[in-house]
Amino acid sequence: MSDLPGIVITGASGRMGRMLVQTVADSPRARLIGATVRPGHDWVGHDVGAAMGGADLGVTVTDDPLEIVAQSHAVIDFTTPQATVEMATLTAQARVVHVIGTTGFDDSHLKKLEAAARHAVIVRAGNMSLGVNLLTQMTKRVAAALDDDFDIEIVEAHHNQKVDAPSGTALMLGEAAADGRDVALGSVRDRAREGHTGKRERGHIGFSAIRGGDIVGEHDVIFAAAGERIVLRHVATDRAIFARGALKAALWGQGRPPGSHDMLDVLGLGDN
């Protein structure tokens, strides 16, 4: 049992954190060795299983990740951009795999993650599910096959607690569509529209975000032309698919040299 990779979950008290804790604890391929929360959180000092309302898991929650990260083989991180960047400093120093499901990064955050990837394996993806990553590949291929007569719109829906928009998955799909057309997303991206916006620009990629209830995640990529539409869709009904994908990424990264990867690499669909 002690030979299994030891996994640390950051943000353990959050919606995804709890799911990740349970997924790793139940896995026959990994060990849960650490759970972290923000400084001063009520869970600090308690067994993470008990804090979640279940049986003890033998792991005490901490708000100081330094020691536990140094003992780990991988960290799975669905937190905030700033917290993730700070954690990347620790994972780079410890040379452990850092799986990142956090979204909402800006350019300065991404540069710091790129620097960390020179010292450790980083797997970062806007979505960890197999289905979404297949959808990404399909989006790229369809975009490449169709010309600008087909407008591209990406519509995403999530629960009412999500704090960033558009979702990381929607942006990942937008990047795939832009790649398929050999353009930079930043040059053709249309953000949310309101008021007198004028007609739609040919070749642009539009984004719309819906927030409500407990929607786990829904993503539509719409290719719309005169007289026809193609709609590629993924619907997530269980957050466990993201946790299982993240654990798969953590295990995949074991023994690999430092570098930056995404879930396409983990699934054998990427270029790396």
NUMAR-626114 format. One record per residue (C-alpha): residue number from 1; x, y, z. Coordinates in pm, 1 decimal, always signed. Example, Ala and Ser with C-alpha at 12.3 -4.5 7.8 and 13.67 -1.06 7.14 Angstrom:
R   n       xx       yy       zz
R   1  +1230.0   -450.0   +780.0
R   2  +1367.0   -106.0   +714.0
This chain:
R   n       xx       yy       zz
R   1     +0.0     +0.0     +0.0
R   2   +282.3   +243.1    +86.1
R   3   +421.6   +196.6   -265.8
R   4   +116.5   +366.7   -415.5
R   5   +155.7   +733.1   -519.4
R   6    +68.5   +971.6   -238.8
R   7   -179.6  +1242.3   -340.7
R   8   -252.3  +1578.2   -177.3
R   9   -583.7  +1755.9   -240.0
R  10   -583.6  +2134.7   -208.7
R  11   -902.9  +2324.1   -134.8
R  12  -1040.6  +2008.2    +25.4
R  13  -1348.8  +2177.8   +170.4
R  14  -1476.3  +2298.1   -167.1
R  15  -1727.2  +2134.6   -399.0
R  16  -1459.3  +1970.8   -613.8
R  17  -1220.2  +1924.6   -324.1
R  18  -1460.3  +1694.2   -141.9
R  19  -1518.0  +1490.3   -454.2
R  20  -1143.1  +1460.4   -511.0
R  21  -1080.3  +1352.3   -151.9
R  22  -1335.2  +1073.0   -182.3
R  23  -1216.3   +966.5   -527.6
R  24   -853.5   +933.9   -418.8
R  25   -946.4   +770.0    -86.9
R  26  -1149.8   +506.6   -274.1
R  27   -888.1   +441.5   -542.7
R  28   -685.3   +117.4   -536.7
R  29   -411.2   +295.1   -735.8
R  30   -327.7   +588.2   -507.0
R  31   -309.4   +699.8   -143.6
R  32   -464.5  +1011.7     +3.7
R  33   -187.2  +1157.8   +219.5
R  34   -285.8  +1521.3   +255.9
R  35   -572.5  +1770.2   +243.0
R  36   -527.3  +2144.9   +261.4
R  37   -762.7  +2438.0   +313.1
R  38   -720.1  +2813.4   +331.5
R  39   -551.5  +2951.3   +645.5
R  40   -777.4  +2959.5   +950.7
R  41  -1047.4  +2733.6   +804.1
R  42  -1266.4  +2542.9  +1054.9
R  43  -1145.1  +2210.1   +917.0
R  44   -782.0  +2265.4  +1018.7
R  45   -668.2  +1997.9  +1263.8
R  46   -961.9  +1765.4  +1193.8
R  47   -965.9  +1437.6  +1002.1
R  48  -1078.7  +1519.6   +649.5
R  49  -1326.4  +1232.3   +638.6
R  50  -1494.1  +1344.0   +960.0
R  51  -1492.7  +1706.8   +842.7
R  52  -1683.5  +1593.3   +533.6
R  53  -1941.1  +1424.5   +754.5
R  54  -1820.7  +1067.4   +708.1
R  55  -1580.1   +817.6   +859.6
R  56  -1222.3   +909.7   +945.4
R  57   -977.7   +872.0   +655.8
R  58   -660.1   +900.8   +861.0
R  59   -562.6  +1234.1   +703.7
R  60   -553.0  +1554.7   +908.1
R  61   -648.8  +1877.4   +732.9
R  62   -381.2  +2148.4   +732.2
R  63   -351.9  +2508.0   +616.0
R  64    +27.9  +2478.0   +579.8
R  65   +100.4  +2263.0   +271.6
R  66   +480.7  +2287.0   +274.7
R  67   +560.8  +1964.5   +461.7
R  68   +287.6  +1748.1   +312.9
R  69   +364.1  +1853.4    -46.5
R  70   +729.2  +1758.2     +7.1
R  71   +613.0  +1407.5   +104.1
R  72   +374.6  +1364.4   -189.2
R  73   +395.1  +1231.8   -544.1
R  74   +122.5  +1461.7   -679.9
R  75   -101.3  +1753.5   -587.5
R  76   -449.8  +1791.7   -734.7
R  77   -558.3  +2152.7   -733.9
R  78   -904.3  +2297.6   -810.8
R  79   -879.3  +2626.2   -621.5
R  80   -818.6  +2986.4   -729.8
R  81   -559.6  +3131.6   -970.0
R  82   -353.7  +3296.6   -696.6
R  83   -361.5  +2990.6   -470.4
R  84   -265.8  +2764.9   -761.3
R  85    +29.6  +2983.7   -857.9
R  86   +151.4  +2978.5   -497.4
R  87   +112.5  +2600.1   -486.3
R  88   +307.0  +2569.8   -814.4
R  89   +609.2  +2717.7   -638.3
R  90   +595.2  +2437.0   -382.2
R  91   +532.8  +2157.9   -632.8
R  92   +820.3  +2284.1   -848.9
R  93  +1054.5  +2283.4   -549.2
R  94   +942.7  +1933.7   -448.5
R  95   +946.2  +1807.8   -811.9
R  96   +598.8  +1654.5   -774.9
R  97   +320.6  +1633.7  -1032.4
R  98    +79.3  +1927.2  -1017.5
R  99   -264.3  +1862.4  -1168.5
R 100   -451.0  +2189.2  -1216.4
R 101   -824.0  +2215.2  -1276.1
R 102   -836.1  +2578.5  -1163.0
R 103   -970.4  +2826.3  -1419.9
R 104   -968.4  +3204.6  -1457.9
R 105   -592.9  +3257.8  -1498.2
R 106   -455.9  +3578.1  -1647.6
R 107   -133.5  +3609.5  -1848.0
R 108    +80.2  +3682.3  -1541.9
R 109    -44.2  +3364.8  -1372.3
R 110    +23.0  +3157.0  -1681.6
R 111   +379.7  +3284.0  -1708.8
R 112   +446.4  +3171.6  -1351.8
R 113   +300.0  +2828.3  -1424.2
R 114   +521.2  +2800.7  -1732.7
R 115   +822.3  +2874.8  -1514.6
R 116   +716.6  +2609.9  -1262.6
R 117   +679.6  +2353.6  -1542.5
R 118  +1053.6  +2375.4  -1603.7
R 119  +1101.7  +2192.9  -1272.9
R 120   +795.8  +1966.8  -1238.7
R 121   +521.1  +1801.2  -1440.1
R 122   +216.9  +2024.9  -1469.7
R 123   -107.1  +1895.6  -1618.3
R 124   -348.5  +2185.3  -1662.3
R 125   -688.4  +2156.8  -1827.4
R 126  -1007.8  +2357.6  -1825.9
R 127  -1190.6  +2025.8  -1805.4
R 128  -1066.6  +1684.0  -1696.1
R 129  -1338.0  +1467.2  -1851.0
R 130  -1276.0  +1224.4  -2135.8
R 131  -1588.5  +1339.5  -2319.0
R 132  -1497.6  +1706.8  -2315.4
R 133  -1148.2  +1640.1  -2440.2
R 134  -1286.8  +1434.0  -2727.0
R 135  -1526.3  +1722.2  -2794.3
R 136  -1225.1  +1954.0  -2811.5
R 137  -1067.0  +1740.6  -3081.2
R 138  -1394.7  +1723.4  -3273.2
R 139  -1436.0  +2100.3  -3251.2
R 140  -1091.1  +2158.2  -3397.8
R 141  -1154.9  +1919.2  -3686.9
R 142  -1499.6  +2055.3  -3770.2
R 143  -1371.1  +2413.5  -3755.8
R 144  -1090.4  +2318.7  -3994.1
R 145  -1333.5  +2154.0  -4233.9
R 146  -1580.6  +2444.6  -4249.2
R 147  -1507.6  +2794.0  -4378.0
R 148  -1618.4  +3129.3  -4238.0
R 149  -1967.8  +3081.3  -4383.6
R 150  -2023.8  +2890.2  -4060.6
R 151  -2038.1  +3117.3  -3756.0
R 152  -1906.8  +2959.1  -3436.0
R 153  -2081.4  +3016.6  -3104.6
R 154  -1991.6  +2851.2  -2773.6
R 155  -2261.9  +2834.8  -2507.2
R 156  -2185.4  +2707.4  -2157.1
R 157  -2397.1  +2655.9  -1845.4
R 158  -2285.5  +2601.1  -1484.8
R 159  -2415.9  +2618.4  -1126.4
R 160  -2486.8  +2948.5   -957.3
R 161  -2175.1  +2933.4   -737.8
R 162  -1926.0  +2946.5  -1025.9
R 163  -1730.8  +3271.7  -1010.7
R 164  -1564.9  +3295.7  -1354.4
R 165  -1711.0  +3323.4  -1704.0
R 166  -1676.6  +3199.3  -1963.9
R 167  -1573.2  +2866.2  -1819.8
R 168  -1226.6  +2727.0  -1869.8
R 169  -1383.9  +2454.0  -2081.5
R 170  -1556.0  +2707.6  -2305.5
R 171  -1226.1  +2886.5  -2359.2
R 172  -1057.3  +2552.9  -2430.9
R 173  -1321.1  +2482.6  -2695.8
R 174  -1274.7  +2831.4  -2837.1
R 175   -900.9  +2774.3  -2862.7
R 176   -966.1  +2445.9  -3043.1
R 177  -1198.2  +2616.0  -3292.9
R 178   -947.2  +2895.6  -3350.2
R 179   -666.9  +2642.9  -3396.8
R 180   -879.2  +2461.4  -3652.3
R 181   -907.5  +2783.4  -3849.5
R 182   -541.8  +2872.9  -3792.5
R 183   -617.4  +3200.0  -3613.6
R 184   -548.5  +3332.3  -3264.0
R 185   -855.9  +3321.9  -3040.6
R 186   -774.9  +3665.0  -2900.2
R 187   -814.0  +3821.3  -3244.7
R 188  -1157.6  +3668.2  -3317.7
R 189  -1319.9  +3631.8  -2975.9
R 190  -1656.8  +3796.8  -2917.4
R 191  -1741.4  +3836.7  -2550.7
R 192  -2094.2  +3861.3  -2412.9
R 193  -2311.0  +4091.2  -2621.8
R 194  -2543.0  +4362.0  -2493.3
R 195  -2705.7  +4668.2  -2643.9
R 196  -2659.9  +4784.8  -3001.7
R 197  -2363.8  +4567.9  -3098.4
R 198  -2388.6  +4587.4  -3475.3
R 199  -2387.7  +4280.4  -3696.4
R 200  -2179.7  +3977.9  -3617.1
R 201  -1824.7  +3987.1  -3753.1
R 202  -1750.6  +3715.8  -4006.9
R 203  -1506.4  +3458.9  -3870.8
R 204  -1548.9  +3556.8  -3506.6
R 205  -1609.3  +3307.5  -3225.4
R 206  -1879.4  +3405.7  -2978.3
R 207  -1924.5  +3306.1  -2613.5
R 208  -2232.9  +3298.1  -2391.0
R 209  -2254.5  +3191.4  -2025.0
R 210  -2552.5  +3066.5  -1823.4
R 211  -2542.6  +3042.3  -1443.1
R 212  -2816.8  +2872.9  -1241.6
R 213  -2909.5  +2611.4   -983.9
R 214  -2684.3  +2308.8   -955.1
R 215  -2590.4  +2263.8  -1322.7
R 216  -2267.6  +2059.7  -1323.8
R 217  -2156.5  +2163.8  -1671.4
R 218  -2301.2  +2187.4  -2021.7
R 219  -2115.8  +2298.9  -2334.1
R 220  -2245.7  +2349.4  -2688.2
R 221  -2030.4  +2437.9  -2987.3
R 222  -2260.9  +2569.4  -3259.4
R 223  -2156.1  +2597.8  -3622.9
R 224  -2431.7  +2802.1  -3788.9
R 225  -2462.0  +2881.0  -4159.7
R 226  -2747.0  +2980.8  -4387.7
R 227  -2994.0  +2694.1  -4387.7
R 228  -2810.5  +2458.3  -4149.0
R 229  -2648.0  +2419.0  -3809.4
R 230  -2410.4  +2166.8  -3658.9
R 231  -2417.6  +2140.4  -3278.8
R 232  -2151.5  +1951.7  -3082.8
R 233  -2259.6  +1900.8  -2720.6
R 234  -2132.2  +1765.8  -2391.7
R 235  -2342.9  +1741.4  -2074.9
R 236  -2189.4  +1652.3  -1738.3
R 237  -2432.2  +1520.1  -1476.3
R 238  -2183.7  +1402.8  -1213.4
R 239  -1883.4  +1597.4  -1087.2
R 240  -1706.0  +1265.7  -1026.5
R 241  -1602.7  +1254.8  -1393.3
R 242  -1370.0  +1549.8  -1330.5
R 243  -1223.8  +1391.3  -1017.8
R 244  -1155.8  +1062.7  -1196.8
R 245   -988.8  +1248.3  -1482.5
R 246   -772.5  +1448.5  -1242.4
R 247   -658.0  +1132.6  -1065.3
R 248   -579.4   +974.3  -1401.4
R 249   -363.7  +1276.3  -1482.3
R 250   -182.9  +1256.6  -1147.6
R 251    -96.0   +891.8  -1208.3
R 252     +0.4   +954.1  -1572.8
R 253   +251.8  +1217.8  -1466.8
R 254   +452.3   +984.4  -1243.4
R 255   +808.5   +937.3  -1368.7
R 256   +777.9  +1189.5  -1651.4
R 257  +1026.8  +1472.5  -1700.8
R 258   +926.6  +1829.6  -1614.8
R 259   +695.6  +1997.0  -1861.6
R 260   +353.1  +2142.0  -1926.9
R 261    +73.5  +1912.2  -2044.1
R 262   -302.2  +1896.6  -2081.5
R 263   -561.4  +1617.8  -2074.2
R 264   -515.9  +1549.3  -2444.3
R 265   -162.9  +1438.6  -2361.5
R 266   -290.0  +1223.8  -2074.9
R 267   -541.0  +1056.6  -2307.8
R 268   -285.9  +1008.4  -2584.6
R 269   -460.0  +1258.0  -2813.2
R 270   -209.0  +1541.9  -2797.1
R 271   +114.0  +1628.2  -2972.4
R 272   +344.6  +1593.7  -2668.1
